[in-house]
Amino acid sequence: MEIKEIVKEKYGQAALRVTSGGSSCCGASPASDGCCDPITSNLYNTSEKGELPENAVLASLGCGNPTALAELKPGERVLDLGSGGGIDVLLSAKRVGPTGKAYGLDMTDEMLALANENRLKAGVENVEFLKGEIENIPLPDNSVDVIISNCVINLSGDKDRVLEEAFRVLKPGGRFAVSDVVTKGVMLPEIRKSVLLWVGCVAGALEENDYKLKLEAAGFEHIDIEPTRIYRVEDARAFLNDQGIDVDTVAPQVDGKFFSAFVRAVKPLSAV
């Protein structure tokens, strides 16, 4: 089964768990509390969560809070790549106000249904959820001011295409402002695979320098990768032990080498 189908199945199941009263939970093996702390925990403050339907919060599978970091302005048009249950779209809609608009793009029918239900519950009108893939964004060139995403680009099997599409739909001067899982330096392939299965929900995070090079190749400038949550070996101990890996032996290769980051870049004003 290719990555895209695995992701679609996994996130469809997560949406169904939420609608049936459970938690979406990220990661291949839920922790004892039912979710995969510390990746998805405590990303939104109480006031943000209080503004939203409970199912929008429960369906969050992110690794950051891009809406809080993107410095959205009234009147802007925002696109969330891989919008899931809609938490970041709904928060963005409130920040850009009635003169702005927030789009959410997702390929999973179950998540889109949940997101639209959450939109109605929240009573937010300046929102539109689109069905599609982040490698082929169904919006015109130069049509949005800001692109956000929350732990989704790492799931794509064609990140170059995702970044090219993001560049295309952004207006000149538009901002790329996403949360994503990033790795630092070289790890043994078997360690990388196991760690990323835990931290990335399906695995595929870019090494930070590769991320920068791909953004440059797509045409972006003013690229910055800022760690927002660095994962220690203890965070992955139970998962790695379950995978038959001696954690103490590999700790130097793992500890502090994978993290959630806020990835920023800008489309040049000169870009047509």
C-alpha positions, 0 to 999 in steps of 0.5 A: 500500500502506498503512503497516500493510501495509508495516510488516507486510511489512518486519518479516516479512522481517526475522524471516525473515532472522534465522531464516535466519542473517542480521541483521534490520537496520532502515532502508531502505538497510542500511549497508556493515556490514549494519545501519543504525548508529547507530540500532540499534547498542549498545543492550544491554549485554553481560550483557543480551545474554548472557542471551538467545538469539542470534536475540532479539538479532539481531531487535532493530529498536529505537532504545533500551533501554526495559527498562533505563529503565523501572525495572521492579519484581518482580511487575509486569505489563508490555506491550511494544507491537510486541514483534518477536523478543521481546528487550525482553519477555524482559528485562522478564520477568527483571526482574519475576520469577516473580511478574510477567508480560511480554506482547508484542504483535505483528501479524506472524506471522513475528515472533511465531513467532520470539519464541515460539521465543526464549521457549522457548530462554530458558526463560522462563515468565512471558511471553505473546506476543499477536497483534494491533495496537497500535491495538487491544490485546487486553487488558482495561482496567486490566490492566498496570502498565507499557507499553514499546515500542521504536521502534514507535509512530512506525510507526503511522498512528493514534498517537492511537488507540495512546495511547488504547489504552495509557491504557486497559489501564494500571492507574491509576498505571501507567507509559508508558515507551517508546523512540521516534524523535522530531523537533525543530522544523519541517523541509521536507516533502521533508527530513522524509520522507527523514530519517524513512525512514532514522531511523524505518524507515518514517517517521512520527515525531512532533515532540516537542511534538505527542507531548506534546499527544497524550499529554495528550489521551489522559489522561496526566500527568507527561509527559517526553521525554528524548533518548537518542541525537541523530542528526547529519547525518553519520549520515544522509549516505550515505542522503540522498546516495542520495536525491539530497539535497545534504547540506551544503545541508540540514545546518542543517535536519537536524543534531540535529533528530531523535533517539531518546528515552525517552518517559515518562508516567503514568496518573493514580491518579484515572483509572477 
